[in-house]
Amino acid sequence: MQLLEFREAGMRVCFRMNDDKTVELVDFSAESAAGADGKPEDLEQLEQGDCIAPRLHQLLAVHLTGEGTTGVHAYKHNTGSESARFHYLEHRMDELADGKLLTISMESEHHLHADYRMRFYDGIAAVRVETTLRNDGAEAVGLEYASSFYYGGLSKNGAGEYYDKTDLYVPYNSWASEAQWKKDDIRDLGLSGFPVDGYNLPDASNNRYHYENLGSWSSCEHLPMGMTENRTTGEISYYQIEHSGSWQIELGSDVGRNLYLALMGPDDETQWWKQLNPGESFTTVPAAFGVCTGGVSAALGELTKYRRKIRRPNEDDRRCSVVFNDYMNCLFGDPTEEKEKKIIDLAAELGCEYYCMDCGWYDKGPWWDRVGEWKESPERFPNGIRSVADYARAKGMKMGLWLEIEVMGIACELAGKLPDDWFVCTHGKRRIDNKRYLLDFRNPAVREYCMNVVDRLIEEYGVEFFKMDYNVTTGAGSDLAADSVGDAMLNHYRAFYDWIREIYEKHPDLVVEACSSGAQRMDYGILSLHSLQSTSDQTDYISNSYIAANVASAVTPEQAGMWVYPYEDEREHVIYNMVNGLLLRPYVSGLVWNMKKENLQLMQEGIALYKEIRKELPGMLPFWPKGLHTVHCETLAYGLKNDRRAYLAVFAPKSDQVTVDLSESGISENARVRVIYPSSIDCSYELEGGILDVKLPGKKCARLLEIVL
């Protein structure tokens, strides 16, 4: 038996190579939990072989077609036929400029070779994991599922069984109600293996708790992430799946009363199946996992650092440019040259740096089912879009354009001339979703056409910013030229990511916002590439604050495009809208032409303040002194901080006073507090004994404070 132990940023990670050559992940804990009350995992016991059976800490969850499961039945993914058949071959640790890469090589009885890769990053309490499976045998094998990450020891540290001490945080994400977390004791979710009312239940329950996505909207019901918290030790584990298509997160109990976590991309339940012929390989989608102590803010702070590390380096996320977009509570998809130029004048006065013309520019009338050729409407723009772009540049702003490149409307003439293999098809028919056909990026001709569109809009119109929207979903995937519809979806997205990378290779200064009816595709498959994410299609500014106060849990603050769209000419309405965006990326819109001068000046003041503080924001970490919010909260508080200062946004949608306990947020009771937006002092505030009280002029008010540490 051999142990491999690694320590990074307060994490302890331990693998064990057993005498029978099986490999286990036996420990993934916070070092600070080792001294907690109770019984942490004891490495000395492991060295003596005094531990549970190897299958309980398996490294992979893999199942092959035609093979039986290895344990408890039902729908759980911890009993895959191949999971315990992988035997250790070798491992290596590569030293990288910013961390380490561990590779463990194994081979199964079916001659399935596995390279399990765990990437460590210096100073970040999170790892990135993926596995490549290669068929070294003489016969094809059918893959039914393969985990991106599997760990069977959640909440094992400390006194008591896991079911007595574990909370699960699940992020619900629906249209116009994004990033809404729910916390549950896992006993309430059926994850137990213990006696109830005198009945001695088996150690391993058939039950699991899982949430998943099917199709091309990765976050239309849940964000592809989650957290568990060990109430005894204070350890909190956090995880995400980095893929824009189908995925599944599963937790369940195992023999020996252990709690496992399986992170998967597409699998058997999301209509995925892959035939692996001799010599062929398959790589799982990337997933991240980490553990720390310090609560939800500490956990999401580590994920924020990790997300900044894995995304494409770009100037936009360092500059944090301010964008005006003409859609939300503004033109709502009815642009004309005359309207645009009037709004451009106001956007320039406000201090915006990009001007994005949203949908509707390509057709004179109802345009929803006619998109696809991406040519300007001469009726709307008699002098061409170039004249609007030049006008914006003359006012000191760069031009942006809305584009839904992944679809063609069913009334688009070009779509009728193209072969079916350009589109997602099932049972011999093109899939139609909301009057659109869905392009299949596995087809090289599709990628070439779409690249030509992007190149043309950049060259002819002078576009320097795209809002790339995606208002439809494909279902499970196409059944053309694929082992399964799920595999077609996976390969579609991998081709789409390659296409995006090609865009940035050709146009390195281009800024692209990811949008999918707001945030129906808010994942770090796509956000590792694009610099900006639309966070919602919510049109009500109060409801929007419940998203603004939570959304940094899903995306780094500087990537979170938050609508600032006043549509009432009233002071507190304007301030509240502005505060929604000041600690994210303010995405400006609204009925600005209907506002009196003093309220436009309030917007100018907010944007000017943002430009002052934005140099610090990309290095700050989010914190939630009141915890993650729900729609039942009467007040909200969300902040960003570093070692020197903190900025705190407070919202009072249902009250006129916000009380915040800052004592657990690393903020001294001697810190200096002041309101920095708006600059006029029209509210009272006091910090005493770590408790901050802010008295506001009334309900539906918000303020931004600076706290010097």
N, C-alpha and C positions, 0 to 999 in steps of 0.2 A: 504493500500500500504506500502511496505517495501523496503528500499534501502540497498544493500550490496556494500560497497565501499572498494577497496583494492588499496594500493600503494606499488610499488616495483620498484627500480632502475629507477626512473623517469617516470614510467607508472602510469596512473590512470585508474582503471578498475571498472566499476559500473554495477551491476545487479539491476533490479527492479522486485519485486513480486507485481503484480497488485491485485486490489480488487477481480477481477474475477479469481484469482489464476494463470493467465498466467505469464510467466517469460520472461524477455527481457534482452539482453545485450545492455544497453543504452549508454555506453561510454567506449571507449578504446583509450585513448589519451595520448600524452606526456604532463606531468605536465608543462614543460617549455613553452608549447603553450598556456597556459591559459591566459597569459597576451598579446597575440598577437593582432594585430589590428583586430577588428571585433567582432564576437559573438561566443565565445566558448560555448559548451554545458553547460547549467546552471543547477546545481543540485538542486538549490532552486526551479526552475520552475518544475523540475521533482517531487519534494516533494509535490508541489501544484497540481499535476496532469495536468499541462499545457504542454502537449506534444502530439506527433502524436500517431496514433493508435498502439496498441501493436504489430500487425503483422509485422510492419515495422522494429522492432528491435528483431525479433524472435531469439530464442536461437538455434534452430535446423531447418534444412531443411530435412523433412522426407515425403516420399510419399508411400502410400499403394495401392496395386493392387485393382482395382474396385472402387476406390474413385475418386472424381472430384478434380480439382485444385481450388485454392481459389482466383484467381485474373487473372491478365494479362496472355493471352495464349502465344503461341510460345514455345521456347525450354528452357526457363529459369528454374532454379531449386530453385526459391524462392517462389513458390506457391504450395508447397507440401500439400497434403490433411491433413496430421497429424501435420503439423508444429505448428499451433496455438492451437491445442487441448490438449497440455501437460499442466497439472496443477501442481502447486508447492505442494510438500509434506513436504520436509525438506531440510536443508543443514547442512554441517559440515565442519570445517576447521581443518585439521590435521597438527600439527607442526612436521616437519621433520628436520633431522640433517642439511640439506642444503637448506631449503625452506619450502614451505607450499603446501598442497594439498586441494583444494576446491572441494567438491562433492555436486552437487545440484540434488536431487532426485525428479522426476516428474512422473505423470501417465496420460495417455491419455484416451479419451472416449472409445477407443478400448481395454482398459486394457493393454496397452503397457507401461511397466515401463521403465524409462530412468534414468540412473546415468551419469550425465554430469560431467566430471572431468577436472579441470584446474590446472596444476602443475606450481607453482611459484618457481624460483630459486633465492637464495640470491644474490643480486648484478648484476643480468642479466636481461636486458630489453627484455625478451621473455618468453612466456609460452608454455607449451605443453598441447594439448587438445585432448581428445577422449571421446566417449560416448558408454555405453553399453545399449542395448535395450533388454528387456526380455518380453516375452509374458506371462502375468499373466491371460490371458483369457481362455475360454473353446474352442475356435476355432483357427485354423491356420490363420495367416495373411501373405500376400506377400509383402516383402520390395522391392521397386523399386529403391530407393536411400535413403541414410542417410548421412548427412554431418559430416565430422570430425570437422570442424569449420565454423561458420557462423557469420558474423558481418555486420550490415546494416548501419554503420555510417562512412565509410571512407570519409575523407576530409570534415567532417561536420563543423569543427572549422574554425574560421576566416571569414572575409567578403566575400560575393559572394557565388554563387552556386557551387557545386562540379565540374560541367562541365566547369567552367571558370578558374579552378585553379589546376587541377590534371594532373600529368604526370604518365604514367605507364611504368615500366621497365620490359621487357620480355626477359628471357635468352634462346636464340636459342642454340641448341646443336646438331651438326651433326658429322658424322664420319670424323675425322681429322680436324674438325673446331669447337672445343668445347668451351663452355662458352662465347658465343658471344652475348652481350646484345644489345637490341634495346630500345630506349626511344621514347615514343609517347605522345603527348597531347591526352587525351582520346576523345576529340571532333573529332579527326581524325579517331577514331575507331568506331564511331557511337553510343557512350554512351552518349546520351543527351536526355533531356526531356524539351525542351525549344523552344520558337517561332523562326522560321527560315523564312526569306523573307516574313513576314506577315502572315504565317500560324501558328496557335496556336496548336502545337503538344501536345498530352497528357503528363501529368506529368511523367507517366511511359512508357518508350519505350518498344517495343517488343524485341529490340536488346539486345544482350549481347556480351561480348568479352570473349572468352574462349580458352584455350589450354589444351591438354590432351595427355595421352599415352594410347595405346591399346596394351596389351600383356606384354611380359617378359623383354623387354628392356625399362626401366623406363625413360631413357634420350636420346632416339635415335633422337628426334626432338626438345625437349625442356627439360631444367632442371625442376624438380618438385618444383619450387620456383618462387618468383617474388617480386616486390616492387611497391608501389605507393607513390607519393610525393605530398604534399599539398604546392603549391608554396606560398600561403599567410602566413601560419604559420611556414613553414619549417619542419613540421612533415613528417617523412617518415615511412611508414609501410612496414614490410617485413614478408615473410611467406614461409613455405616449407611443403611438404607432404613427410612423411617418409615411403615410400613403394616402392618396386622394380617392382611391376606389374602395372596394370591399375590405372589411377588417372585422376582427372580433376580439373582445376582451372577456376573459373567463376566469372566475374564481370558484374554488370548490374545496371540499374536504377530501382527504386521502386516508388510506389505512395508516394508523398510527396517530390519528388526530392532528394532522398537519393541514395548513391552509396553503393551497397552491395558487399561482397566478400564471396564466398562459396568455401571451400576446401573439396574435396571429394576423397576417394579412388575409387574403381570400382563402377560404377553406371549403370543406364539403358542404357546410350549411349555407354558404354564399355561392353555391353552384360552381365551385372550382374543382377541377380534376386535371392532373397533369401526367401524361405518359412520358416517362423518362427512358429514352432509348439508349442502348449501349454507347457510352462516350459522351452523352449529353449531360448538361448541368442545369440546376435550378438554384437561384438565390432568393431567400426570403426577403420580404420588405424590411427596412431598418426599423428598429424599435429602441427606445431609451428606457432605462430604469435607474433609479437612485434612491438613497435613503439618508436621512439626517434626523436630528432632533431640533426642536424649536418651533414646531407647529406649522400651520399652513403657509404662513408668510415665508418662513425659512425654506420650506420645500419648493414653493413656486419661485422663490428667488434663485434657487439652484437650477431649476428648469429654465429660468430666464437666461442665466449665464450659459447654460448648455445650448439653448436655441441661438444665442448670438454667435456661439462658436461654430455651429454647423451650417449656418446660412452663408450664401454667396457674399463675399465682401463687396460692398458697394458704397459709393459716396452718398447716396440718398439717405441711407440710414444713419449716416454721420451728420449730414446737413439738416435733416428733418425739415424738408421744404414744406411750405404751406400751399395747399391746393384749394382752388375754388372750383366747384363742380356745379353745373347749371341744372341738375335734376331735382334733388329732394327738396320739397316744399318751395320749389322755384319754377322752372319751365316744365317739369314732368314730361320730358320727351317731346316737346313741341318747339324746336328751335327754328329761328330764322336769322338771317344776317343782321337785320335791324335790331332784333331783340338782343342778340349776342353782343353786339358792339356797345349797347347801352350798359349791359351788365359788366362787360370788360372794364368800362370806365370805373364802375363802382368797386370791382374786385381789385383793381390797381390802387385805388384810393385806400382800400382797407389794408393793403400791404401784402396781398397774396403773390405767390411766386410762380405758380403754374395755373393755367386756366384750362379746364377740361370741359369740352362740349360733350354732353352725354347723348343718349340715344335719340333717334329720329332724323338724323342729318342726311339719310340716304334715300328717303322716299317722300313724296309730296303729301301723302295722306296717311291712312292707317298702315303701319309698316311692319307689324309684328310678324306676319307670315311671309314677308318679302325679303328678309335679310339674307345676305349671302354673297352679293357681288361687291358691296362696299364701295359704291360710287356716289358722289354727292348728288343731292336733288337740286336741279337748276331752279326749280320753283322756290325752294327755301333759300337758296344761295345763288342769286343771279350773277354775282361776281366771283363765285367760287369760294370754297372753304379756305383757299390760300389767302384770300383777302382778309378773312377773319383771323387767321393765324398771324399774318403780318401785322394786323392791328393790335393783337395781343402782345406781340414782340415789341412793337413801338411803345407800348405802355409798360414795358419792363418785365413782362411775363412770358414764360415758355408755353407752347401750345400743347394741349392734350386732347385726346379723342376717345370716345367710347367705341368698343369693338367686341362683338360676340363671335369670335372667329371659329369656334368649334361647332357651329350649327349652320344650316341653311333652311330658310322658310319653305314650307310646302308650296307656296306660290312663287318662289324664286325661279325665274326662267332657266337659269343655269342648272339648278338642281335636276330639272327634267331631262337635261341632256347628258347627265353623268351616269356612269355604270353603278350598279348597286354596291359594288365592293368599296365605294367611297364612304359608305354609311354603315351604321350599326343595323344589322338585319337579324331577324329571327323567323324561322319557319318560312323562308322564301320571301319575306316582306320587309321593307324598311320600317324600322321603329319610328313612330311619330310621337313626340311629346310636346303638348301645347303648341301644335301647328308648326313644329320644327322637325326636320331630319337632323340626325346626329352624326357628325363626321367621325370616321374611324382613323385615328392617326397611325395605325399599323401600316396603312397604305402609303408608300413613299410619294405617290402622286398628290395625296391630300396634304402632306407636309410641304411639298414644293409649292402647291397653290397658295397655301396659307402664308408661307414665307414671302411669296411674291406680293401678296396683299400688304403685309407689314412693310416690306421694302418700298412699295409704291406710295403708301400713305406717308411714310417718312420723307421720301424724296420729293413728292409732288406737293404735299401740304405743309411740310416742315414740322411734322409731329415729333415731339420729344417726350411724350407721356401717353401711355395707353391705360385706360380702364378696361381690362379684359374681363368681361362678364360671362356668366354661364347660367342661364335661367331655366334650364331643363335638366332632366336626368335620364340616363340611358337604360335604366333597369339593370339586370344582372350582367348584360354584355351581349356581344354578337355571337351567332353560331356559325359564322363564315370562317373557314380555314382555321379552326381552333380545336384543341382537345376538349374544351368545355367553354361555356359562355363566360365563366369566371376567369379562365385563363386568357381569353380574348380581352377582357376588361383590364387585367393586370398588364398585358403587353401593350394595350392601347395607351395606358398611362405612362409606361416606361418610354414609349416612343414620343409621347407628348412632352415629357420632361427633357428628352434629348433635343426636341425641337426648340423648347424654351432656351436651353443652353446655347444652341446655335444662334438664336436671336441675339443673346448678349455677347457672343463672340463677334458678331458682325456689327452690333450697335452697343458698345460697352457703356455709353452714357445714358442710354434709354432708361426711363423709369416706368415700371409696370405695376399697376395695382391689380391684385387678385380680387375678383368679385364673383359671387354666385348667388344671385338674389340676396345680396347682403353677404352673409357668412355661412352659406351652406357647403362650402368647401374650405374650411379653415383648419388646415393641417400642415405639418412641416414636411410633407412631400413637396407641396407647391411653395410653401413659405420659406423653404431653404433656398429657393431660387428668386422669387419676387421680393421686392423691398417693402411692399405696402399691401395691407389687407383691408377690404371693406368689412366693417364689423356688424352692420345690420341694415335692413330696409325699414326699420322702425321710423315712423313719421311723427310720433308724439314725443316732445322733448323731455317730459317727465319720465315716461317709460324708457326713454333712451338712457337716462341716468342710471337705471338699474343694470343696463348693459355696460355703460362706461365704467361703473364702479367695480365690475367683475372681470372685464375682458382681458386685462393683462395676465389673467391666469391661463389664457389660451394662446396668447401671442405677445411678443415683446412690445413694450409700450410704444416704441418709436415706429413699429410696423402697423400699429392699430389705427386705421383711419376712422376717426369718430366724427360723425356729422355735427356740425355747428350751424344750425339752419333756422334762425329766428323767423317766425312767420306772424308774430304779433308785435306791434310797435309799442312795446311796454318795457320799462327799464329792467325789472327783475326777470322777465322772460328772456331778455337778451343776455343778462349776466349768467343765468342758469345754463343757457345754451353754450356760452363760452366756456364755463367751468367744465362742462361735459368733455371738452376736447383738450384742455390745456395740459393734462398730464399723459396724453396719448399723442396722436397726430391729428391736429384739428383739420377737418375736411369741411370747408366753408361752403354754405349755400344759403337758401332762404329767400324771402321776399324783400330783398335789400332795397329795391326801388320804392317800396312803400314805407320806409323807415325815416323818421325825422333825424335831423343832424346829430342831436345829442346821443341817440342810440347807435347811429353809425360810428360815432366817436368812441362809444363803449366797445364796439367790435374792434376798431382800430387799436384801442388801448390793449385789449386782450391779445391781439395778434402781435403787437409790439413787445408785450411782456413775454409771450412764447418765444420770440426770437432771442430775447435776452437769456432765458433759462435753457433753451434747447441744446446748448453746447454740453450741458451736464447730463441731460436726460438719458442719452444712450449708454451711460455708464452707471446709472442708478438702478436700484432694485426695487420692485414693487412691495408694498406691505399693506395689510388689511387689519387695522387695529380693532375693528368691530367684527372681524371674521368675514368670510365670503357672504354676500348678501342674497336674500330672497325677495320676492315681490311683496312679502308681508312686512318688510322692514319699514319703519317710519322714518329713519334717518340712515344715511350712507356715509362712509368715509373710506377713501382710497388714497394712497400716497406713494411717493418715490423717495428713496433716500440713499445717501452715501455716508462716508465717514464724517463729513463736514456739516451737512444740512439735510433737511427733508422738506418736501413740498407735500401738502395735504389738501385734497379737495374734500369739502364737506357739503352734503346735500340734505335738504330738509323737505322732501316731497309731501310729508304728512304731519309736519310739526313746525315749530318756530325756534327750536333749540336743538343743537347737536352736542351730545356729551360723548367724549372719546377717552378711553383709558390707553394712554401711551406708554405705560410702564413696562409692558412686555414687548415693545417695539424698538428697544435700544435707544430710547429718547429720555434724556435726563429731565428730572423735574426742574432743573435750573436752566433748561434750554430757553432761548428767547423766541417769542412767537410774534408774528405780525401778519395782518391780512395784506396780501399783495394784489389781489384782484377782487373787486375793483379798487382803484387807488383811494377813492373817497371812503372815509371811515364812517360807515353807517351801520355797524354792528359792534357788539361788545364781545370780548373773549378774555379768558383767564386760564392759565395753566398753574395748577396747584396740586402738589402731591402726586404728580403724574397724570392727573385728570384734566383734560382740556374741555372747557365749556365755551360754546359759541352761541351767543344769543342773536338771532337773525331778525330782520324787520317784520317777518311774517312767514306763513307757510309758502311752499314752492319757491324757496330761496336757496342759493348756493354761493359759496365763497372759496377762494384759494388762499391758503396760508403758507408762509415760509417759516420753518422752524430751524434756527441755528443751533447746532448741537454743542 
